[in-house]
């Protein structure tokens, strides 16, 4: 009895050329012994040094910090388990909550202003300063980024002191009534530190945004000019939408710098006057190395890390969504 013509090819294709059923072939492929390729071994050998350093200096300290956050420990005597009491003590201390508020105020100075001002400056440089002049402008504006933050803090501490250059310039222009110890005044200490952050981070944002602008098709601007669009219209309709990915990177870097700030603040004000410039990074250092309260310091560090992640994830998500 012959099979119908429509069924016979299907049955014939169900058997492989070496008379093995497809199910047996799939099983052989799935359960065959795992083979190590030479390329994989070489690749892991190249990654191993960096991976080892990352595990030793990042992963292990991170896990240790989480562990210490559940103990009462002064760094010398045996540790005592206290559970979540260290985290509860942070919420019950008004000065610790104030440090978080100061950190979010620094986001305005370290992130919003550098990114917004960087967009404008980068657009002007891209439009006007081309060729050699543009390269010089990029280099000069990027220089603060390569200066160590401790050195930058010391320099600005001199400039903003009562006999510093800033006050001398104000006196020279007849504005002596405005002179003050900018880093020692309760009202101006945090904005003064914010100005230092703008000076440090502005060059990074400008260079990154300029790199993004160089990838924009010039024909888009030409079409907009033909339609009668001015500089501001081009900026809002073309430049900003096409640089949203670069803006997301700038926001990520600068927001992390604001929330995790330590070195600039410690060198310039050490968290003072009072607690007007105290941020979580400074408070973690004081708790851990001055008061030797390792548990609360570790708990605050864990909470700071969680806060940074909660702030950064939406930026990354929106950036990825827009880029797609």
C-alpha positions as CSV (number, residue, x, y, z in Angstrom):
1,X,0.0,0.0,0.0
2,X,1.5,3.2,-1.1
3,X,1.5,6.4,1.0
4,X,-0.2,9.5,-0.3
5,X,2.2,11.9,-2.1
6,X,1.8,14.6,0.5
7,X,2.7,12.4,3.4
8,X,5.6,10.5,1.9
9,X,8.1,13.4,1.7
10,X,7.4,14.3,5.2
11,X,8.1,10.8,6.5
12,X,11.3,10.6,4.3
13,X,12.5,13.9,5.7
14,X,11.9,12.7,9.3
15,X,14.9,10.4,8.9
16,X,18.4,11.8,8.6
17,X,21.0,10.7,6.0
18,X,22.7,8.4,8.6
19,X,19.3,6.7,9.5
20,X,19.0,8.6,12.8
21,X,15.8,10.1,14.0
22,X,15.8,13.9,14.5
23,X,14.9,13.5,18.2
24,X,18.0,11.3,18.7
25,X,20.1,13.9,16.9
26,X,18.8,16.8,19.1
27,X,19.4,14.7,22.2
28,X,23.0,14.0,21.1
29,X,23.6,17.7,20.6
30,X,22.1,18.7,24.0
31,X,23.8,16.1,26.1
32,X,27.1,15.9,24.4
33,X,30.1,16.6,26.6
34,X,31.0,20.3,27.0
35,X,34.1,21.0,25.1
36,X,36.5,23.8,26.1
37,X,37.8,25.8,23.2
38,X,41.2,27.3,23.2
39,X,39.8,30.7,22.3
40,X,37.6,30.7,25.4
41,X,40.6,29.8,27.7
42,X,42.7,32.6,26.1
43,X,39.9,35.0,26.5
44,X,39.4,34.2,30.2
45,X,43.1,34.5,30.8
46,X,43.1,38.0,29.4
47,X,40.1,38.9,31.6
48,X,41.4,37.2,34.7
49,X,43.7,40.0,36.0
50,X,41.0,42.7,35.8
51,X,38.4,40.4,37.1
52,X,40.6,39.4,40.1
53,X,41.2,43.1,40.9
54,X,37.5,43.9,40.6
55,X,36.5,41.0,42.9
56,X,39.2,41.8,45.5
57,X,38.7,45.6,45.6
58,X,35.0,46.0,44.7
59,X,32.9,42.8,45.3
60,X,34.6,41.7,48.5
61,X,34.5,45.2,50.2
62,X,30.9,45.6,49.0
63,X,29.8,42.3,50.6
64,X,31.8,43.1,53.8
65,X,30.0,46.5,54.0
66,X,26.6,44.8,53.9
67,X,27.8,42.3,56.5
68,X,29.1,45.0,58.9
69,X,25.9,47.0,58.6
70,X,24.1,44.4,60.7
71,X,26.7,44.5,63.5
72,X,27.8,46.8,66.3
73,X,31.5,47.1,65.9
74,X,34.3,49.6,66.6
75,X,36.8,47.9,64.4
76,X,38.8,46.3,67.2
77,X,36.6,44.5,69.7
78,X,34.3,41.5,68.8
79,X,31.3,42.5,66.7
80,X,27.8,42.2,68.1
81,X,24.8,41.3,66.0
82,X,22.2,44.1,66.1
83,X,20.1,43.3,63.0
84,X,18.4,46.4,61.4
85,X,19.1,48.7,64.4
86,X,21.9,50.5,62.4
87,X,19.5,51.3,59.6
88,X,16.8,52.5,62.1
89,X,19.3,54.8,63.8
90,X,20.0,56.5,60.5
91,X,16.3,57.4,60.0
92,X,16.1,58.6,63.7
93,X,19.1,60.9,63.3
94,X,18.0,64.3,61.8
95,X,21.6,65.2,60.9
96,X,22.0,62.1,58.8
97,X,18.8,62.8,56.9
98,X,20.0,66.3,56.4
99,X,23.1,65.0,54.6
100,X,20.9,63.2,52.0
101,X,19.0,66.5,51.4
102,X,22.3,68.3,50.9
103,X,23.3,65.6,48.4
104,X,20.2,66.2,46.4
105,X,20.8,69.9,46.5
106,X,24.2,69.2,45.0
107,X,22.6,67.5,42.1
108,X,21.4,70.9,40.9
109,X,25.0,72.2,41.0
110,X,26.9,69.1,39.9
111,X,24.4,67.8,37.3
112,X,21.6,70.0,36.1
113,X,23.7,73.2,35.6
114,X,26.7,71.5,34.0
115,X,24.5,69.5,31.6
116,X,22.3,72.4,30.6
117,X,25.2,74.9,30.3
118,X,27.3,72.2,28.5
119,X,24.6,71.8,25.9
120,X,24.6,75.6,25.2
121,X,28.4,75.9,25.1
122,X,28.9,72.8,23.0
123,X,26.3,74.0,20.5
124,X,28.1,77.4,20.2
125,X,31.5,75.7,19.8
126,X,30.1,73.3,17.2
127,X,28.6,76.2,15.3
128,X,31.3,78.8,15.6
129,X,34.6,77.4,16.8
130,X,35.7,74.9,14.1
131,X,39.1,73.5,13.2
132,X,42.0,74.5,15.3
133,X,40.1,76.9,17.4
134,X,37.6,74.2,18.4
135,X,40.4,71.8,19.4
136,X,41.9,74.5,21.7
137,X,38.5,75.2,23.2
138,X,37.9,71.5,23.9
139,X,41.3,71.1,25.5
140,X,41.0,74.2,27.8
141,X,37.5,73.3,28.9
142,X,38.4,69.7,29.6
143,X,41.5,70.6,31.8
144,X,39.6,70.7,35.1
145,X,38.5,67.1,34.5
146,X,42.1,65.9,34.6
147,X,43.1,67.9,37.7
148,X,42.9,65.8,40.9
149,X,39.8,66.7,42.9
150,X,41.9,67.2,46.0
151,X,44.1,69.7,44.2
152,X,41.0,71.4,42.8
153,X,39.5,71.7,46.2
154,X,42.7,73.3,47.6
155,X,42.9,75.8,44.8
156,X,39.3,76.8,45.2
157,X,39.7,77.0,48.9
158,X,42.3,79.7,48.4
159,X,40.2,81.5,45.8
160,X,37.1,81.6,47.9
161,X,38.8,82.5,51.2
162,X,38.2,85.9,52.8
163,X,41.5,87.3,51.4
164,X,41.2,85.2,48.3
165,X,41.2,86.3,44.6
166,X,37.4,86.3,44.3
167,X,36.9,88.8,47.0
168,X,39.8,90.9,45.7
169,X,38.1,91.1,42.3
170,X,34.9,92.2,43.9
171,X,36.7,94.9,45.8
172,X,38.4,96.1,42.6
173,X,34.9,96.5,41.0
174,X,33.6,98.4,44.0
175,X,31.5,95.5,45.3
176,X,33.3,95.2,48.6
177,X,30.0,94.8,50.4
178,X,29.6,91.4,48.8
179,X,32.9,90.0,50.0
180,X,32.7,87.2,52.6
181,X,34.3,83.9,53.5
182,X,32.3,82.0,50.9
183,X,33.1,78.5,52.2
184,X,32.6,79.6,55.8
185,X,29.2,81.2,55.6
186,X,26.1,79.1,56.3
187,X,24.2,80.6,53.4
188,X,26.9,80.4,50.7
189,X,29.0,77.3,51.7
190,X,26.9,74.8,49.7
191,X,26.5,77.0,46.6
192,X,30.3,77.7,46.7
193,X,31.0,74.0,46.7
194,X,28.5,73.6,43.9
195,X,30.4,76.2,41.8
196,X,33.5,74.1,42.2
197,X,31.5,71.1,41.0
198,X,30.3,73.0,38.0
199,X,33.9,74.0,37.2
200,X,35.1,70.4,37.4
201,X,32.2,68.7,35.5
202,X,31.4,71.3,32.8
203,X,34.3,70.3,30.6
204,X,33.4,66.6,30.6
205,X,29.8,67.4,29.6
206,X,30.9,69.8,26.8
207,X,33.4,67.3,25.3
208,X,30.9,64.4,25.4
209,X,28.1,66.5,23.9
210,X,30.4,67.9,21.2
211,X,31.3,64.3,20.3
212,X,27.6,63.6,19.9
213,X,27.0,66.7,17.8
214,X,29.7,65.6,15.4
215,X,27.6,62.6,14.6
216,X,24.5,64.6,13.6
217,X,23.8,64.7,9.9
218,X,24.5,68.3,8.8
219,X,21.8,68.1,6.2
220,X,19.2,68.2,9.0
221,X,20.5,71.7,10.0
222,X,20.5,72.8,6.4
223,X,17.0,71.7,5.9
224,X,15.9,73.6,9.0
225,X,17.6,76.8,7.9
226,X,15.9,76.5,4.5
227,X,12.6,76.3,6.4
228,X,13.5,79.5,8.2
229,X,14.5,78.0,11.6
230,X,16.7,80.0,13.8
231,X,19.5,78.9,16.1
232,X,17.2,78.2,19.1
233,X,14.7,76.3,16.9
234,X,17.5,74.1,15.6
235,X,18.8,73.6,19.1
236,X,15.5,72.5,20.5
237,X,14.2,70.5,17.5
238,X,17.3,68.8,16.3
239,X,20.3,69.1,18.7
240,X,18.6,68.2,22.0
241,X,16.5,65.2,20.7
242,X,19.4,63.7,18.8
243,X,21.7,64.0,21.9
244,X,19.4,62.4,24.4
245,X,21.7,59.4,24.7
246,X,24.7,61.6,25.4
247,X,22.7,63.7,27.8
248,X,21.7,60.5,29.6
249,X,25.4,59.6,30.0
250,X,26.2,63.1,31.3
251,X,23.3,62.9,33.8
252,X,24.4,59.5,35.0
253,X,28.0,60.5,35.7
254,X,27.2,63.9,37.2
255,X,24.4,62.6,39.4
256,X,26.6,59.9,40.8
257,X,29.3,62.6,41.4
258,X,26.8,64.7,43.4
259,X,25.3,61.9,45.5
260,X,28.7,60.3,46.3
261,X,30.6,63.5,46.7
262,X,33.4,63.4,49.3
263,X,36.8,64.7,48.3
264,X,35.9,68.2,47.1
265,X,33.7,68.8,50.2
266,X,36.2,67.3,52.6
267,X,39.1,69.4,51.4
268,X,37.1,72.7,51.1
269,X,34.7,72.7,54.1
270,X,35.0,69.2,55.8
271,X,31.2,69.3,55.9
272,X,31.0,72.7,57.7
273,X,30.2,75.3,58.7
274,X,28.0,73.2,61.1
275,X,26.4,70.6,58.8
276,X,25.5,73.0,56.0
277,X,27.7,71.1,53.5
278,X,27.7,67.6,55.1
279,X,26.8,64.9,52.6
280,X,26.5,61.1,53.1
281,X,30.1,60.5,51.9
282,X,31.5,62.9,54.6
283,X,29.2,61.4,57.3
284,X,30.3,57.9,56.4
285,X,33.9,58.9,56.9
286,X,33.2,60.6,60.2
287,X,31.2,57.7,61.5
288,X,33.7,55.1,60.4
289,X,37.1,56.7,61.1
290,X,36.4,59.4,63.7
291,X,33.6,57.9,65.8
292,X,34.6,54.3,65.0
293,X,31.0,53.4,64.5
294,X,31.5,50.8,61.8
295,X,28.0,49.5,61.8
296,X,26.1,52.8,61.2
297,X,28.7,53.9,58.7
298,X,28.3,50.7,56.7
299,X,24.5,51.0,56.9
300,X,24.7,54.5,55.6
301,X,27.0,53.4,52.8
302,X,24.5,50.7,51.8
303,X,21.7,53.1,51.8
304,X,23.7,55.6,49.7
305,X,24.4,52.9,47.2
306,X,20.7,52.0,47.0
307,X,19.8,55.6,46.6
308,X,22.2,56.1,43.8
309,X,20.8,53.0,42.0
310,X,17.3,54.2,42.5
311,X,18.1,57.5,40.9
312,X,20.2,56.2,38.1
313,X,18.0,53.3,36.9
314,X,15.2,55.7,35.6
315,X,17.8,57.7,33.7
316,X,19.3,54.6,32.1
317,X,15.8,53.2,31.3
318,X,14.6,56.4,29.7
319,X,17.8,56.8,27.8
320,X,17.6,53.2,26.4
321,X,14.0,53.7,25.5
322,X,14.6,56.9,23.7
323,X,17.6,55.5,21.9
324,X,15.6,52.6,20.5
